[in-house]
Structures are given as structure tokens and as C-alpha cells.
Amino acid sequence: MENFYNRDRPPHQKLTELPFRKIAPNIVTMLALCAGVTSIRYSVQAEWVKAVVCIFLAAFFDGLDGRVARMLKGSTKFGAELDSLSDFVSFGVAPAILMYQWTLYDFPRFGWFFCLMFACGMAMRLARFNTMLDAEPQPEYWHNFFVGVPAPAAAALGIMPIMVSFDNPELLWLRDNYVCAALMCIVSLLMVSHIPTVSTKKWRVPSYLFIPLMLLVALFVSLMLTNPWQTLGTMVALYALSIPFGILAFIKLKRDYEKEHKPA
């Protein structure tokens, strides 16, 4: 009788095994996603420091998962899609809710609009990034540049007034609705723009700069331990100032490349 009921079932297929090297990058991505969702929780509870820390933790894990995938040769299409979803939550939704809870809730009719603009800009940027992966390879002069402001940097720029206010509560203009709304609008446009911004993913450090670089890392760690918010705020401000210089460097590289490859 048992054979009768089982005769029409498909033959048993052995479950395929997934190597850990393909799982490890996804675990790191999930940590970034959890950090982003936790930031939303702290924003609702008005715990601003914890909310900002969670966004930076998400940025740390976001930078780590790609390196883990390349190191273990565990890159998968599933991981790429999961990474984009994690970036949208951690760097699009979480900063938007944080800024709304911090000040823009008091901006009648328009406060939520600018938060929606930021989140939608992040979604469009990530969608464009995913479509560019399947596009034709870009010229060599694009290798050290992003198209527009990347997701973690955009999140840091959007919440910069909050970071600065931690050590400078007397600067009341940081919480001004018009200032924060303008900042969210500008960052949203930078995300979806085609402005070239500097990328450090393919930088190579000459051997003679190794020791100075280690000294700079030690200085950065000491500053983070003593004045974390001033250090992070200064880094974000320096990144914002680097955008016009990056554009000039890109234009020069593009001109040199076109001169070298100009048809006879």
C-alpha cells in the first residue's frame, strides 16, 4: 500500500550544499540591514546618538561585505540584490526617518515631502547602479569615480547637522527646518546626478607611503576615541568639499584619455 501512494512522487533529490564562503558576505549584509532597522527604532524613541551610531555601523558592514565577497570569491547575484535592499533601508529610509523625527516633523506640510524625496532618490540611485552592472564597461578614467554620491556618503551628508549638534548644541541653526530641508534636497539631487565623485575602491598605496598612512590611521583612531562626533563631522565636511575637486580631476583624466585614444 505504501508503494502505491509513493509511486507517482518524483524521485528524491539530494539537497545541494552551499559553501560558507558564499554565505559569509550575506551574513555581513544582514548585519548592515539589522543596524539600519535598529536606527529607525532609536529614531522613533528620540535616542539620536544611538540612531546615528547604527547608521555608521551599517556603513561599516556595507563596506565590509563586498571585501569579504571578493576575498572569499563568494559573490552571487542574490548577494548583490540583498545588498541593494539593505542599502535602501539603512541609507535611504533610516536617515529620512531620523531627520523627520529630529526636526522636520515641525515643518508643516513640507517636512515629510523632503524625507520622501531623500528615500526616493536613494531608491533611484540604487536601481541605476544595478542596471549599470550589466551595461558595457566604462572607460578607464571612470575606474576611480562613482556616478553621483554613493549611498553611505549620502546618508552621512544628510544627517550631518545631527552629528555636529552633539558637540555644538548652542548652534540652533543646525535644527532649522529650512536648512535641513535644503540639505536633504541637495543630497537627493547629488545621489541621482551624473556628477563624478571620488572612489577609493581601486586605489593603490605606494610602499613609501605605508608608514605615513599607518600614522594617519593611528591619529584617526585616537581622534575617534576622544572626539568622535567632531571627527566624523569633519570627515563628512571634507568629503563634501572634495566633490568639486573630484570633478576637476575627472575632467582632466577624461581629456587625457580622449587625447591618447583620438583616432588618427
C-alpha positions in Angstrom: 0.0 0.0 0.0 2.8 2.4 0.9 4.5 1.8 -2.5 1.2 2.5 -4.2 1.0 6.0 -2.7 4.6 6.8 -3.4 4.9 5.5 -6.9 3.8 8.8 -8.5 6.1 11.0 -6.4 9.2 12.5 -8.1 12.5 10.7 -7.2 14.2 12.1 -4.1 16.7 14.8 -4.9 19.7 15.3 -2.7 19.8 18.8 -1.2 22.6 20.9 -2.7 25.2 22.2 -0.3 26.1 25.9 -0.2 29.7 26.7 0.7 30.3 29.0 3.7 32.3 31.4 1.5 29.1 32.3 -0.4 27.1 32.7 2.9 29.6 34.8 4.8 29.1 38.0 2.7 25.3 37.7 3.0 25.7 37.4 6.8 27.6 40.7 6.9 24.9 42.3 4.7 22.2 41.2 7.1 24.2 42.8 9.9 24.1 46.1 8.0 20.4 45.7 7.4 19.8 45.0 11.1 21.8 48.1 12.0 19.7 50.2 9.7 16.4 48.9 11.0 17.6 49.4 14.6 18.4 53.0 13.7 14.8 53.5 12.8 13.8 52.2 16.2 16.1 54.6 18.0 14.8 57.5 15.9 11.2 56.8 16.9 12.4 56.7 20.6 14.3 60.0 20.2 17.6 58.4 21.0 19.6 60.4 18.5 23.1 59.2 19.3 22.2 55.6 19.1 20.3 56.2 15.8 23.4 57.9 14.2 25.7 55.2 15.5 23.6 52.5 13.9 23.7 54.2 10.6 27.5 54.3 10.7 27.6 50.7 11.8 25.5 49.9 8.7 28.0 51.8 6.6 30.9 49.8 8.2 29.2 46.5 7.4 28.3 47.7 3.9 31.9 48.4 3.2 32.9 45.1 4.6 30.6 42.7 2.8 32.0 43.5 -0.6 35.5 43.0 0.5 34.6 39.7 2.2 32.9 38.5 -1.0 35.9 39.4 -3.1 38.3 37.8 -0.6 36.4 34.6 -0.4 35.3 34.7 -4.0 31.7 34.3 -2.9 30.0 37.0 -5.0 26.5 36.0 -6.0 23.6 37.7 -7.7 21.5 37.0 -4.6 24.1 38.9 -2.5 24.1 41.8 -4.9 20.3 42.2 -4.7 20.3 41.8 -0.9 23.0 44.4 -0.6 20.9 46.9 -2.6 17.8 46.3 -0.4 20.0 46.7 2.7 21.4 50.0 1.4 17.9 51.3 0.7 16.8 50.7 4.2 20.0 51.7 6.0 20.9 54.7 3.9 17.6 55.8 2.4 14.8 55.1 4.9 16.7 55.3 8.2 18.2 58.7 7.6 15.0 60.1 6.3 13.0 59.0 9.4 15.8 60.2 11.6 15.8 63.7 10.1 12.0 63.8 10.3 11.9 62.8 13.9 14.7 65.2 14.8 13.4 68.4 13.3 11.4 68.2 10.0 8.2 66.9 11.8 7.8 70.6 12.8 7.9 71.8 9.2 4.2 71.9 8.3 3.1 70.2 5.1 6.6 70.0 3.6 8.8 68.2 6.2 7.7 64.7 5.2 8.0 65.7 1.5 11.8 66.2 1.8 12.2 63.0 3.6 10.3 61.2 0.9 12.5 62.9 -1.7 15.6 61.6 0.1 14.3 58.0 0.3 13.1 58.0 -3.4 16.4 59.5 -4.5 18.2 56.6 -2.8 16.0 54.0 -4.4 16.6 55.5 -7.9 20.3 55.7 -7.3 20.5 52.0 -6.3 18.3 51.0 -9.2 20.6 52.8 -11.6 23.6 51.2 -10.0 22.1 47.7 -10.5 21.4 48.4 -14.2 24.9 49.8 -14.7 26.3 46.4 -13.6 25.0 44.8 -16.8 26.0 47.7 -19.1 29.1 48.0 -21.2 32.4 48.5 -19.3 33.1 52.2 -18.7 36.3 53.9 -19.9 39.4 53.7 -17.8 39.0 57.2 -16.4 35.8 56.2 -14.6 37.6 53.5 -12.5 38.4 55.8 -9.6 35.0 57.5 -9.6 31.4 56.9 -8.7 28.4 58.2 -10.7 26.8 60.6 -8.2 27.2 60.4 -4.4 27.3 56.8 -3.1 24.7 55.6 -0.7 26.7 55.6 2.6 28.2 59.1 1.9 24.7 60.5 1.0 23.4 59.2 4.4 26.3 60.8 6.2 25.7 64.1 4.4 22.0 64.0 5.1 22.4 63.6 8.9 25.5 65.8 9.3 23.5 68.6 11.2 22.7 66.0 13.9 26.3 64.9 14.3 27.5 68.5 14.6 24.8 69.4 17.1 26.0 66.7 19.5 29.1 68.8 20.4 27.6 72.1 19.5 24.1 72.3 21.0 24.3 76.1 21.0 24.2 76.2 17.2 20.4 76.4 16.9 20.5 77.0 13.1 21.5 73.3 12.7 18.0 72.4 13.6 16.4 75.0 11.4 13.7 73.4 9.2 14.8 75.3 6.1 18.4 74.4 6.5 17.7 70.7 6.9 15.1 70.6 4.1 17.6 72.3 1.7 20.3 69.8 2.7 18.0 66.8 2.1 17.0 68.3 -1.3 20.6 68.9 -2.3 21.8 65.5 -1.2 18.9 63.8 -3.1 19.9 65.6 -6.3 23.6 64.6 -5.8 22.6 61.0 -5.4 20.8 60.8 -8.8 23.1 63.1 -10.6 25.9 62.0 -13.0 28.5 64.1 -11.1 31.7 62.0 -10.8 32.7 61.6 -7.1 35.9 60.1 -5.9 36.1 56.3 -5.2 38.8 54.7 -3.2 38.0 51.1 -4.1 40.8 50.7 -6.6 43.4 53.0 -5.1 46.9 51.5 -4.6 49.1 52.8 -1.9 52.8 53.1 -2.8 55.2 51.3 -0.4 56.9 54.5 0.7 53.5 55.9 1.9 52.8 52.9 4.1 54.2 54.2 7.3 52.7 57.7 6.9 49.4 56.1 6.2 49.6 54.0 9.4 50.4 57.1 11.4 47.3 58.8 9.9 45.2 55.7 10.9 46.5 55.9 14.4 45.7 59.6 14.6 42.2 58.9 13.3 41.6 56.2 15.9 42.8 58.5 18.7 40.5 61.3 17.5 37.6 59.0 17.2 38.1 57.9 20.8 38.4 61.4 22.2 36.2 63.5 19.9 34.1 61.1 17.8 31.4 63.5 16.6 33.8 66.3 15.7 36.0 63.8 13.8 33.1 62.3 11.9 31.6 65.7 11.2 35.0 66.9 9.9 35.3 63.8 7.7 31.9 64.3 6.1 32.6 68.0 5.6 35.9 67.2 3.9 34.1 64.7 1.6 31.6 67.4 0.6 34.5 69.7 -0.2 36.2 67.0 -2.2 33.3 66.8 -4.7 34.3 69.9 -6.8 38.0 68.8 -6.8 36.9 65.3 -7.9 35.0 66.8 -10.8 38.1 68.8 -11.9 40.3 65.7 -11.6 37.7 63.7 -13.7 37.7 66.3 -16.4 41.5 66.3 -16.7 41.6 62.5 -16.8 38.9 62.4 -19.4 40.7 64.9 -21.6 44.0 63.0 -21.3 42.2 59.7 -22.2 40.5 61.2 -25.2 43.8 62.7 -26.5 45.5 59.3 -26.2 42.7 57.5 -27.9 41.9 60.1 -30.5 41.5 58.4 -33.9 44.2 59.3 -36.4 
